[in-house]
Amino acid sequence: MNKKAIITFVTDYHPQQIHDFILSCQRECPDADLLIYTAENYKEVERVCASFDNTQVIQHRESILPKIVGKRLLQSPTGAQIIARLIQHLYQWTGKAKGLEIWLAPLLQFKLKRLIMIRELMELHPHDQVMLIDYRSGILSGNPFKNLSRNMIITGSSQTDAKEVESGRKCYEVIYSSEELKQIKNRPQLSADVVVGFRHAFGQYVRETIEEIFLHTSKIVAMPEAAEAIHAHLFYKRLQGIDKRVLSTQATTHT
């Protein structure tokens, strides 16, 4: 039997939302382990989850010195850009992300930072199928692992095309190019909040996302929409050799 994991991150504390989300996971995927990352509100979230089986609450702790330095740098856009460029050059020189990640993470928006956490989590847990979902996106209304093949990865999309989301369109153009934007602007706007796949495909998605983060560090530090742009780039331009599927987020969730 394939071991399944559903991973979510509780950054805002809404007890009823979390409760309903866990109920939907256990109803639709009773054999899946639910891994919930949290930070300052660890104790409160743990209390909500205490009565559920197959649910593990993980407290994320950032390294103190990089966290302090990162907060200071974010108060100075120029300083943050200088450090971001330095990290980017070091990555290009060494080709290694580990060691640099603890210094970069405090400068990243959370949707990108969580991919570094997921890679670490996958090194500790040998699940065969993995789903990343933002619990605020809705609750499960079907089994996301059903009919999932070994080389497949699935993400969600909205009802709009990429060209209709102005902030995302501008972000994509800055990180990549106006020419590449033309190639994807008529395709669906993808959601980085829902990703599911077998370990091989999901692991490739995580690795390539981290590569993109380090390749474009100096551009993404101050960009709130960077995660969605990188996510779209992976599904439309990268992840070679993987069977990539795009489904409406309504196919597996509802709000």
C-alpha positions as CSV (number, residue, x, y, z in Angstrom):
1,M,0.0,0.0,0.0
2,N,1.3,3.5,-0.9
3,K,1.8,5.7,2.1
4,K,0.1,9.1,1.7
5,A,0.8,12.4,3.3
6,I,-1.2,15.6,3.2
7,I,0.9,18.6,4.2
8,T,-0.5,22.0,5.3
9,F,0.8,25.1,7.0
10,V,-1.1,26.9,9.6
11,T,0.1,30.5,9.6
12,D,-3.2,32.1,10.7
13,Y,-5.2,30.4,13.5
14,H,-8.8,29.8,12.7
15,P,-9.9,26.8,14.9
16,Q,-13.1,26.0,13.0
17,Q,-11.4,26.1,9.6
18,I,-8.7,23.7,10.8
19,H,-11.2,21.4,12.4
20,D,-13.3,21.2,9.2
21,F,-10.3,20.8,7.1
22,I,-9.0,17.8,9.2
23,L,-12.5,16.2,9.1
24,S,-12.6,16.4,5.3
25,C,-9.1,14.8,5.0
26,Q,-10.1,11.9,7.3
27,R,-13.4,11.5,5.4
28,E,-11.9,11.5,1.9
29,C,-8.4,10.1,2.7
30,P,-8.7,8.0,5.9
31,D,-5.4,6.3,5.3
32,A,-3.4,9.5,4.7
33,D,-1.1,11.0,7.4
34,L,-1.9,14.7,7.9
35,L,1.2,16.8,8.7
36,I,0.4,20.3,10.0
37,Y,3.2,22.8,10.2
38,T,2.8,25.7,12.6
39,A,4.9,28.2,14.5
40,E,3.9,30.6,17.3
41,N,0.4,29.0,17.7
42,Y,1.7,25.5,18.1
43,K,0.0,24.7,21.4
44,E,-3.4,26.0,20.2
45,V,-3.3,24.0,17.0
46,E,-2.1,20.9,18.8
47,R,-5.2,21.2,21.0
48,V,-7.5,21.3,18.0
49,C,-5.8,18.3,16.5
50,A,-5.6,16.2,19.7
51,S,-8.8,14.2,19.0
52,F,-7.8,13.2,15.5
53,D,-5.9,10.1,14.4
54,N,-3.0,10.1,11.9
55,T,-2.4,13.9,12.5
56,Q,0.9,15.3,13.5
57,V,1.6,18.9,14.4
58,I,5.1,20.1,13.6
59,Q,6.5,23.3,15.2
60,H,8.7,25.1,12.8
61,R,11.6,26.9,14.4
62,E,13.9,29.2,12.3
63,S,17.5,29.6,13.2
64,I,17.7,32.7,15.5
65,L,20.6,34.6,14.0
66,P,19.4,34.4,10.3
67,K,15.9,35.3,11.5
68,I,17.1,38.4,13.3
69,V,19.3,39.4,10.4
70,G,16.5,38.8,7.9
71,K,14.0,41.0,9.8
72,R,16.5,43.8,9.9
73,L,17.3,43.5,6.2
74,L,13.7,43.5,5.2
75,Q,13.4,47.0,6.8
76,S,16.0,48.1,4.3
77,P,15.2,47.1,0.7
78,T,18.7,48.0,-0.4
79,G,20.3,45.8,2.2
80,A,17.9,42.9,1.4
81,Q,18.8,43.2,-2.3
82,I,22.6,43.2,-1.5
83,I,22.3,40.0,0.6
84,A,20.0,38.4,-2.0
85,R,22.5,39.1,-4.8
86,L,25.3,37.7,-2.6
87,I,23.3,34.5,-1.9
88,Q,22.5,34.2,-5.6
89,H,26.1,34.5,-6.6
90,L,27.2,32.0,-4.0
91,Y,24.6,29.5,-5.3
92,Q,25.8,30.0,-8.9
93,W,29.4,29.6,-7.8
94,T,28.9,26.5,-5.6
95,G,25.8,24.9,-7.1
96,K,24.6,24.1,-3.6
97,A,21.5,25.4,-1.8
98,K,22.1,23.7,1.6
99,G,23.8,26.0,4.0
100,L,22.6,29.1,2.1
101,E,18.9,28.2,2.8
102,I,18.9,29.3,6.4
103,W,20.1,32.8,5.4
104,L,17.7,33.1,2.5
105,A,14.6,31.8,4.1
106,P,13.9,34.9,6.3
107,L,13.9,37.0,3.2
108,L,11.4,34.9,1.3
109,Q,7.6,35.1,1.3
110,F,6.1,32.2,3.1
111,K,4.8,30.3,0.0
112,L,8.4,29.9,-1.2
113,K,9.9,29.3,2.3
114,R,7.6,26.4,2.9
115,L,9.1,24.5,-0.1
116,I,12.4,24.4,1.8
117,M,10.6,23.0,4.8
118,I,8.8,20.3,2.6
119,R,12.1,19.1,1.2
120,E,13.4,18.6,4.7
121,L,10.2,16.9,5.7
122,M,10.4,14.5,2.7
123,E,13.9,13.5,3.8
124,L,12.5,12.4,7.2
125,H,9.2,10.7,6.0
126,P,9.1,8.0,3.3
127,H,5.6,8.7,2.0
128,D,4.9,7.5,-1.6
129,Q,2.3,10.1,-2.4
130,V,2.3,13.7,-1.2
131,M,-0.2,16.5,-1.3
132,L,0.5,20.2,-0.4
133,I,-2.6,22.2,0.3
134,D,-3.4,25.5,2.0
135,Y,-6.1,24.6,4.5
136,R,-7.7,28.0,3.8
137,S,-8.2,27.1,0.2
138,G,-11.2,25.0,1.2
139,I,-12.0,21.5,2.4
140,L,-11.5,18.2,0.4
141,S,-14.5,17.1,-1.5
142,G,-12.9,14.1,-3.1
143,N,-9.8,11.8,-2.8
144,P,-6.9,13.8,-4.4
145,F,-4.8,10.6,-4.7
146,K,-7.4,8.7,-6.7
147,N,-6.2,7.7,-10.2
148,L,-2.8,9.2,-9.5
149,S,-0.1,7.5,-11.6
150,R,3.5,7.2,-10.6
151,N,4.9,9.9,-13.0
152,M,2.1,12.4,-12.5
153,I,1.8,15.7,-10.7
154,I,-1.3,17.7,-10.4
155,T,-2.0,21.3,-9.5
156,G,-5.1,23.5,-9.3
157,S,-6.2,26.4,-11.5
158,S,-8.6,29.2,-11.3
159,Q,-11.3,30.1,-13.8
160,T,-9.2,33.0,-15.2
161,D,-6.3,33.1,-17.6
162,A,-2.8,34.3,-16.6
163,K,-3.2,37.5,-18.6
164,E,-6.3,38.6,-16.5
165,V,-4.3,38.8,-13.2
166,E,-2.3,42.0,-13.5
167,S,-0.1,41.7,-10.5
168,G,0.8,38.1,-11.4
169,R,1.4,39.0,-15.0
170,K,3.9,41.8,-14.1
171,C,5.6,39.6,-11.6
172,Y,6.1,36.8,-14.1
173,E,7.5,39.3,-16.7
174,V,10.1,40.7,-14.1
175,I,11.3,37.3,-13.0
176,Y,11.4,35.7,-16.5
177,S,10.8,37.8,-19.6
178,S,8.0,39.5,-21.7
179,E,8.6,36.9,-24.4
180,E,8.0,34.0,-22.0
181,L,4.9,35.8,-20.6
182,K,3.4,35.9,-24.1
183,Q,3.8,32.2,-24.3
184,I,1.8,31.5,-21.2
185,K,-0.6,34.4,-20.8
186,N,-3.6,32.6,-22.4
187,R,-3.2,29.6,-20.2
188,P,-5.0,29.1,-16.9
189,Q,-3.8,31.0,-13.8
190,L,-2.3,28.3,-11.6
191,S,-2.5,27.9,-7.8
192,A,0.6,27.1,-5.9
193,D,-1.7,26.2,-2.9
194,V,-2.6,22.8,-4.3
195,V,0.0,20.3,-5.6
196,V,-0.3,16.5,-5.5
197,G,1.9,13.8,-6.9
198,F,3.9,10.6,-6.3
199,R,7.1,11.0,-4.4
200,H,9.3,11.1,-7.6
201,A,7.3,13.8,-9.3
202,F,6.6,15.8,-6.2
203,G,10.2,15.6,-5.2
204,Q,11.3,16.9,-8.6
205,Y,8.8,19.8,-8.2
206,V,10.3,20.7,-4.9
207,R,13.9,20.5,-6.1
208,E,13.2,22.6,-9.2
209,T,11.3,25.2,-7.2
210,I,14.3,25.6,-4.9
211,E,16.5,25.9,-8.0
212,E,14.3,28.7,-9.4
213,I,14.3,30.5,-6.0
214,F,18.1,30.6,-6.0
215,L,18.5,31.5,-9.6
216,H,16.2,34.5,-9.2
217,T,16.8,35.4,-5.6
218,S,17.5,39.1,-6.2
219,K,14.2,39.5,-8.1
220,I,11.9,37.7,-5.8
221,V,12.8,39.1,-2.4
222,A,10.2,41.9,-2.5
223,M,7.6,40.2,-4.8
224,P,4.5,38.9,-3.0
225,E,3.4,37.0,-6.2
226,A,6.7,35.3,-6.8
227,A,5.5,31.9,-5.7
228,E,2.7,31.8,-8.2
229,A,5.0,33.0,-11.0
230,I,7.6,30.3,-10.2
231,H,4.9,27.7,-9.9
232,A,3.5,28.6,-13.3
233,H,7.0,28.5,-14.9
234,L,7.6,25.0,-13.5
235,F,4.3,23.6,-14.9
236,Y,4.4,25.4,-18.2
237,K,8.2,25.4,-18.9
238,R,10.0,22.9,-16.7
239,L,9.3,19.6,-14.9
240,Q,10.6,17.7,-18.0
241,G,9.7,14.0,-18.1
242,I,6.7,14.4,-15.7
243,D,3.1,14.0,-16.6
244,K,1.7,17.4,-15.6
245,R,-2.0,17.8,-15.1
246,V,-4.0,21.0,-14.3
247,L,-7.4,20.7,-12.7
248,S,-9.8,23.2,-11.4
249,T,-9.4,23.6,-7.7
250,Q,-13.1,22.9,-7.4
251,A,-12.3,19.3,-8.5
252,T,-10.9,18.4,-5.1
253,T,-11.9,21.2,-2.8
254,H,-14.6,23.6,-2.1
255,T,-14.8,26.7,0.1
